[in-house]
Amino acid sequence: MVLLKANGDFPLSNIGEIALYGSGSRQTIKGGTGSGDVNSRFYVTVEQGLEKAGFTITTKDWMDHYDRVQELAHQEFVAGVKSKAQATGVPAIMLGMGAVMPEPEYELPVEGAGDTAIYVLSRNSGEGSDRNVVGGDLLLTETEIRDIRAIANTYKQFMLVLNVGGVVDLTPVMEVPNILILSQLGVVTGDALADVLLGKSCPSGKLTTTWAAWEDYSPIGDFGLEDDTRYREGVYVGYRYFDSVSQTPLFPFGFGLSYTKFSIVESVASLDGSRVNVNVTVKNVGSTSGKEVVQLYVSVPSGKLDQPFQTLAAFAKTEELDAGQGQQIMLSFAMEELTSYDTERTVDVLEAGDYLLRVGSSSRDTHICGIVRMNQEVITRQLSHAGGTPDFEDWKPEAQQWTYAGESDKRANAQVLILSADDFVAGVNPAIPEIDSAVRNMVEGLSDSELAWLCVGNYRSGNESGSVIGNAAFTVAGAAGETTTRLKEKGIPPLVMSDGPAGLRLSRQYGVDEVGVYPVGESIPPTLLDFMDDEVKAALGFQKSGGAERSGSIYDQYCTALPIGTALAQSWNMDFCRACGDIVGDEMERFGVHLWLAPAFNIHRSPLCGRNYEYFSEDPLISGRVAAAITHGVQSHPGCGVTIKHYVANNQETNRFRSNSVVSERALRDIYLRGFKICIEESQPYALMTSYNLLNGVHTSERKDIITGILREEWGFDGIVMSDWVVNGVQHGTKKYPYAKAAKSIKAGNDVMMPGSEADHTDVLTALAGTNKTVTLTRDEVQDCAARIIHIVFKLAGAKTQPSNIIDKGV
């Protein structure tokens, strides 16, 4: 959790009466909608958590009345979506996917006994829709502003708690003395809040995205346009923009308070070849225990290439320090990690000049602790053009150097470290291990049709309905999809894939009879049920009874709902992130899942992206490091792998299947690809998912330059590449750009088209036969994809006990 404001009233000294208000008090959100939802057995709301801790809640009447207000508002909201769908000729399920009702306005008295009050403000969002700049979404409603101010002035002790997945403009209530980002923490959200309110735990999170007034965010680039969204801001994303234009946010990147206070008492920088090491001593100078996150930023000199004011280069979190206790921390990074891409020369380059090292507790609370001086330019790696070319020049600030007030003396007295070109080792592309000859021989013996089955997801005729909601697997009930089961007799089992990223998303229960595995209970996500009547369900092939007509043994398949991605990143704690990955890996072993469709770590380019809660940060370094830690946790379990996503520039949900992200090569490499590079180099995930969107006019799954060129040849990725779930059954309407296609994707090196359909299979076969009107495939191209798939199948499915064996063991 991130403590944004504090006046010393918290933690509370004892348990007693507490007045509880706000939309999230009883209807607490554990995580967002869509693929981020998890079917957990239970989760603890704020109301339940406080009562379990021993508090007496004095505002039950308020919460009862709010429930009725919310239910009426929800009914009107659903009716409005259905009406709009009918008027536009679009299925209501498509407009309803990810659509979130803004918080309603209402009149309820705020009268409750006790000296302490908590107002829990909630916001939900999800896959399929972006957020809006309206009251009840990014902005506060008039009701929220009125009630928060009134409650803060009425009670002796008051805390505003934010049960949100992303930014809310808090400008109207900034006078509130205590503000805590609870976030959305999965199954134990309410228990965790109670622990923090009582001081059993100390909040130690830091922001991984900038919180600002809406009008202060960068107005430079487009967002949410139907066809072409131009990333004109270039590399000036998030704090890189705010710091470079001297715009003060409400709360800066890296910011977070604690119940105690810390000081950085000394910092000493040194060089080891091209690696920079900064030894920092952190001391707890407060009166209670807690943890601090130390951050190291670098101001890169502007030369031919303009540069943001500073870039995060390293970070570390202390152990829990008692009052008066100190800890020495090493912050380390390689200078190669600070390179910028020079589009004209297609190189990664470090230009000559002074690289200012800044250490501190947030992006706006740092001091210069050293200077790395390079007297000549160093090209660290020769690359090539990739990703396409935009139709604009990236924006850049008028000035090229920035300093904090009074900083000149600190710079003049800073330790200078001299770095020369001789200290660098020339960068070379990593070698990709050869695929086993036995696998190659197996592939050569497959027919064209069998190869095509391997390269499209598993499907059955008439079962496309399950694909619409990411429920297209047959081996594990409720899993998102799987590779083909048609080649089992040839020794090639399927890879079963479960959605994420806040835990595994599977059916709550499943049955097993002589036919096989089937889901028990409603198979449609609750967030979509309201937009589908029984007639629509029947037409799509959904069973309202959820398998009640079948017999056999019934088993539980509940999974753990973990904190959302942004909350994981806000911990700045890689051990914690790895532990969460370990939980997922354990459950994958239990339920027979090979690939988890997570972690997702697209950049928080705009606070309006509906899926930001799934993602980690506006910064690629922390995004890549968190993803790598989670990957290590999952892949420590035999037969379990992650699928990092969405590759690349997937930063809006508006027209998500056919929107075109127009991005410069430099911004692509320095911002949007960098997190993927870090994750792959540090953890070697088994799979990667391309994104729905086009990149400079070509679908990402159809871009050989970023799949084969960058991903495999430059970074040495040794896993499989799959598409996002391109479902034929939801393809409708006329737009500027088409949907992604299987044959074109396979030609680019996208190994498997998910979730798979007969149309995909036919598309591949006609391309092989030379009768496809848009693309021709060689057998070698399809065999390469098939070989990579079988290679990972043997690594994962060969190491995992299948679900039927788990059932036999009575798990």
C-alpha positions, 0 to 999 in steps of 0.5 A: 500500500502507498501512504500518500498523506499522513498527519500522525493520527494513524496507526490507531492505538486501539480497536473500537467504534469506527464509521465506515463510508464509501463505495468500497466499504462493503463492495470492495474490489479485489481486482479488475474485470476481464482476464484479470478476474480470478475465481477465488473461494472467498475474498475479504472486504473492508467491512469484513476485515475491520470486523474480523479485527474487532472494530464495531462499525457504526454505519451499517445503515449507510452501507445498506442504503448505498447498496440499494442506490448502487443496484438501481444505478447498475440496472440503469447502466446495463439498460443503457449499454443494451440500448446503445448496442441495439442502436449501433447493431453491435452485440451487447456483450462486446460493448459490455466487456470491460464497461464500468459504471461510473459511481452514482450521485446520491444523498445519504446522511453521513452520521455514525458514532465514534471518533474515527472514520474511514471513507473507501473510494473504489474504482473498477476497470477492465479489459475491453473499455478505457476509462473516462474523464468524468465524475465517478471514474478518473474524476471524483463525483460531487457526492464523493467530494462533498462527503469526503470533506464533510466526514474529514471535518466531522471526525477526530481521525479520518483516512481516505482509503483508495480501493482503486486500480489506477489514478484518480484526480484527487485535486478537490480533496487534497486538504484531507490529512490522511490518504492511503492507496489500498489498491486491489489486493486480492483475497485478503484486501480487507484483512491487510487494510485492518493490519495497516490501520492498527499498525501491525504492518507499516505501509511501505509502497511507492508509486510506480506511476505519476498521480496528477491533476487531469489537466496536468498530464501530457496533452501531446500524444493521442489516446483512445482514437478509433484507428490511428493513435499517434504517440507524439510524446516520444520518450517523454512518458510519465515522470520523464514528461513531468520532470522535463517540463517542470510540471509538479504532480499531486504525487510524483513517481516513486513517492510513498510515505511511512509511519516512520521516517528515513534518512539517506546518510551517505552515498558513495559511487564507484565503477567496475568496468562499465558498471556503476555501483552506489553504496547507500546507507539508510537509517530509520530515524523515526519511532516505529519499524518500517521499510524504505525504497531507495531509488537511483536516477540518472540525468543523461546528457543531451547531445544529438539526442534529446533526453528526459531530465532523469531516468530510473536506473536502479532501486532496492528495498531495505529490510524492515528496520527498527527505530534507529536501525540502519542498513547499507544497500548497493545500487548497481546498473550497467551503463549500457542500460542507459543507452538511447536508440539513434534511429538515423544510425540504427545504434544504441549509443551513450553520448559524451558528457556528464551522467548525473547520479541522483539518489533519493526516496522518490523522483522529486526527492533526490540529491546528486551523489556522483557524476560519471563522465564520458569524454567520448561517445560509445556505440554499444550495439549495432541494430537495425530498423524495426517496427515501422516508421511514423508520420510525425517527428517526436515532440521534445522540450525546448530546453535540453538541460534541467536542474533543481533549484540550488543544485549547481553547488552539489554538482560542482562538489560531486565525485567524478568517475571517468569512464572510457570506451575501453571500459565497455565490451562490444555487444553481440547477439546471443546465440539461440540454442538449436532445437533437438534433431528429434523434434525436427525429424518429428516435424518433417514427418507431419502432414500439412494439415497436422502442421496447421493444427499445431500452429493454431489453438485447439478448437472444436466445431461450434465451440467458438462461444467459449473463445469469446470469454477466454474459456476455450480449453477442453483439458482444464475447465475454464482455462483460456485455451490450449494447443492442439489435442489432435496429435496426442497419438503422435506423442505431442500432448497439448499445452494448457493455458490459463488467463491471468495476471492476478492469479489463475482464472479457471472454473470454480468447480469441474466435473469428470465423467466418461466423456471428460472434463466439464465446468460446473456452474455458470461458465460466463464471467459475472461481469458479462452475465448482465449483457446476455439474456438466455436467448443469446446464451443459447445461441452462443452455445452456453449452458445455463446449468453449467454441466448439471445434465452430466454426471461424475465426480465434482472437484474444486478448482478455486484459485488464489486472487493475488494483488493486481499488477500495479500493486505488485510493482508498488511494493518495489519488492522483488522477493515478494513478487517472486513469492506471488509467482511461486503461488501461481506455479504451485496452483498450475501444478495442482490443476494441470496448467502449463502456461500462465497468460501473464505477467502483463506489463505494458506501459502506463502511457495514459491514466485512461487505459482500462487495463492499467491495473494489470500492468506495472508502471509507466517505467520500463525498468521496474516493469521488466524487473517485476515481470522477471521476478514473477517469472522466476517464481512461476518457472521454479515449478516443473512444467510451468511457464509464463507468457509475457504480454502484450508485445507491444505498444498495447496501451488502449482498449478502444477498438482494441482488435484493430487500433493502430499504435503509431510510434517512433523507433526510438520510443518503441525501443527505449520505452515500450520494448525495454521492459520486455528485453529486461524480462527476457534477459533476466528470466527467459520466459517460456512464451510471449503473447503479441498484442491485438493492436497494429504497430505502424500499420501492421499487426504485431503478430504479423511483424517479422521485424519485431518477432524474429528480428528483435525478439529472437535474433537480438534478445535470444528469446528461446520460447514460443510466440502466440497471438492474443485471442483473435476470435472469429465469432466477434469479428464485426463491423467495418474499420480502417484496419483488418483483424490479424490473420493466422497465415500472415502471423505464422509467416512472421514467426508468431508460432501459434494463432490463439484460440484457434478455429477452422477458419485459421486452419484453412487460412494456413492450409491455403497459404501453404497451397499457394491459393491464399489471396493475401499471403504464401507460406513455405513448408519450412516456415510452418515447420519452424513454428511447429518445431518451436511449439513441440520444443516447449511442449516437451519442456513443459507437458513432459514434466507435468502430471496431467489433470487426470492423474491429479484427480486419481490422487484425490487432490 
